[in-house]
Amino acid sequence: MITKDMTIAQILRAFPQTADIFRSYGMHCLSCPGATGESLEQAAMVHGFDADKLLEDLLKVTQ
């Protein structure tokens, strides 16, 4: 299960198939320091995305 408090790195380790979703949102630097230090919610805010929509899209590919 993915939650908004998980880091991008945690999500990618558990669900590698989510990489395409992150890339579709323009988040191409999946191994940068922000991926290990920011939560999904923080990353969405920094990149100007709706965290709930991003989470919804990520969950679709993990079920």
Residue pairs with C-beta under 8 A, 6 or more apart in sequence:
2 11
2 14
2 15
2 18
2 40
2 55
2 58
2 59
2 62
3 40
3 55
4 39
4 40
4 41
4 44
4 51
4 55
5 39
5 40
5 41
6 39
6 40
7 35
7 36
7 37
7 38
7 39
7 40
8 22
8 27
8 30
8 34
8 35
8 36
8 38
8 40
8 43
9 31
9 35
9 36
11 18
11 40
11 58
12 18
12 19
12 22
12 30
12 35
15 58
15 61
15 62
17 61
17 62
18 58
18 61
18 62
19 30
20 61
21 54
21 57
21 58
21 61
22 28
22 30
23 30
24 57
25 47
25 49
25 54
25 57
26 47
27 43
27 47
29 35
34 43
34 46
35 43
38 46
40 51
40 54
40 55
40 58
41 51
44 50
44 51
44 54
45 51
